[in-house]
Amino acid sequence: MNARILGGLCAVAAFVIDQGTKALALNTPALERGVEVLPFLNLVRVLNDGVSFGMLGGVVPWWGLIALAGVIVAWLLIWLWKAPDRLTGAALGLIIGGALGNVLDRVRYQAVPDFLDFHYGTYHWPSFNLADVAIFCGAALLCWDSFRSAKNKPERNHRKESATGK
């Protein structure tokens, strides 16, 4: 399976899982008040009209965030098309799928539904959703890949060898 196909499958999986969990969160009345799942995890429905951690909320119009996300997704798709290996393809697919999930929410609700609330005592991490998880995991994979040595990247080495005829 090449990088493009794997990236596309990861994008579709991230998008579908994200949209499915958001539909559950939006259609579960109990989440309006919040539900404790574990001593450090609540499920609670929040509509975020900003970006990460609510930044830019109320400052940039929702359609401006859609336009920005559209440009970023277009750039990521070009990168995916040229992806040198499957790890890069999978990472980009996760980011693309998560970003498209949040874009669809902004089109439908002018905000993004968040529902995961991790906390320690009275300190709460800003609520987030599975699109955010996919974007984070994709970015983490890209970072990890950038630290791997060239000898641990067989597909890239193979391409170099093929190009030089060695």
C-alpha positions in Angstrom: 0.0 0.0 0.0 1.5 3.3 -1.0 1.7 6.5 1.1 -1.2 8.2 -0.7 -3.7 5.3 -0.2 -2.7 4.9 3.4 -3.0 8.6 4.0 -6.4 8.7 2.3 -7.6 5.7 4.5 -6.4 7.4 7.6 -8.1 10.7 6.6 -11.4 8.9 6.0 -11.1 6.9 9.3 -10.3 10.0 11.3 -13.2 12.0 9.7 -15.8 9.2 10.2 -14.8 8.4 13.8 -14.7 12.1 14.7 -18.1 12.8 13.1 -19.7 9.7 14.7 -18.5 10.6 18.2 -19.6 14.2 17.8 -23.0 13.1 16.7 -23.3 11.0 19.9 -22.1 13.9 22.0 -24.5 16.3 20.4 -27.5 13.9 20.8 -26.8 12.9 24.4 -28.8 15.3 26.7 -26.8 14.3 29.8 -23.6 15.8 28.4 -25.1 19.2 28.7 -24.5 18.9 32.5 -21.5 16.7 32.1 -21.0 13.0 33.0 -18.1 11.7 35.0 -16.5 8.7 33.3 -13.3 8.4 35.4 -12.0 10.5 38.3 -10.0 12.5 35.7 -12.3 12.4 32.7 -15.7 14.0 32.1 -17.8 14.0 29.0 -19.3 17.4 28.5 -20.8 19.1 25.5 -19.1 22.4 24.6 -19.3 24.4 21.4 -15.9 26.0 20.7 -16.1 29.0 18.3 -12.3 29.5 18.4 -9.3 27.3 17.4 -7.2 25.3 19.8 -8.1 26.0 23.4 -10.7 28.5 22.3 -8.1 30.9 21.0 -9.4 33.5 18.6 -12.9 32.8 19.7 -15.1 35.7 18.8 -12.1 37.5 17.2 -12.0 35.7 13.8 -15.3 35.0 12.1 -16.2 31.3 11.6 -15.9 31.6 7.9 -12.4 33.0 8.3 -11.4 29.9 10.2 -12.9 27.8 7.4 -10.9 29.7 4.8 -7.7 29.3 6.8 -8.4 25.6 7.3 -9.1 25.1 3.6 -5.7 26.6 2.7 -4.0 24.4 5.2 -5.8 21.3 4.0 -4.9 22.1 0.4 -1.2 22.4 1.4 -1.4 19.1 3.3 -3.0 17.3 0.3 -0.1 18.5 -1.9 2.3 17.2 0.7 0.4 13.9 0.9 0.6 13.5 -2.9 4.4 13.8 -2.6 4.7 11.8 0.6 8.0 9.9 0.6 6.8 7.0 2.8 3.8 5.4 4.5 4.5 6.9 7.9 4.3 10.4 6.5 1.2 9.5 4.5 -0.5 8.1 7.6 0.4 11.2 9.6 -0.8 13.6 7.0 -4.0 11.6 6.6 -4.8 11.9 10.3 -4.2 15.6 10.2 -6.3 16.1 7.1 -9.2 13.9 8.4 -9.3 15.8 11.7 -9.1 19.2 10.1 -11.9 18.3 7.6 -14.0 17.1 10.6 -13.6 20.4 12.3 -14.2 22.3 9.1 -17.5 20.5 8.5 -18.6 21.4 12.1 -17.8 25.1 11.5 -19.9 25.0 8.3 -22.8 23.3 10.1 -22.6 24.9 13.6 -20.3 27.9 13.2 -18.4 26.2 16.0 -16.7 22.9 16.8 -18.4 20.5 19.3 -15.9 19.4 22.0 -16.7 16.8 24.6 -13.6 15.3 26.2 -12.8 17.1 29.5 -9.7 15.8 31.3 -9.0 17.3 34.7 -7.0 17.0 37.9 -8.8 18.3 40.9 -10.1 21.7 39.9 -7.7 22.1 37.0 -9.3 21.3 33.6 -7.5 20.9 30.3 -9.5 22.7 27.6 -12.2 20.4 26.2 -11.4 18.7 22.9 -12.7 16.1 20.4 -11.4 13.2 18.4 -10.5 15.4 15.4 -8.1 17.2 17.7 -6.7 13.8 18.8 -6.2 12.8 15.2 -4.5 16.1 14.4 -2.2 15.8 17.4 -1.3 12.2 16.7 -0.5 13.1 13.0 1.7 16.0 14.1 3.4 13.8 16.7 4.1 11.2 14.0 5.6 13.8 11.8 7.8 15.1 14.6 8.9 11.5 15.5 9.7 10.9 11.8 11.8 14.0 11.6 14.1 12.6 14.4 14.6 9.2 12.9 17.9 8.7 11.3 18.1 8.2 7.5 19.1 4.5 7.9 15.8 3.9 9.8 13.8 5.1 6.8 14.1 2.2 4.3 11.6 3.6 1.7 13.5 6.8 1.4 16.8 5.0 1.1 15.4 2.7 -1.5 14.2 5.6 -3.6 17.6 7.2 -3.4 19.3 4.0 -4.4 16.9 3.5 -7.3 17.5 7.0 -8.5 21.3 6.6 -8.4 21.2 3.1 -9.8 23.1 1.6 -6.8 
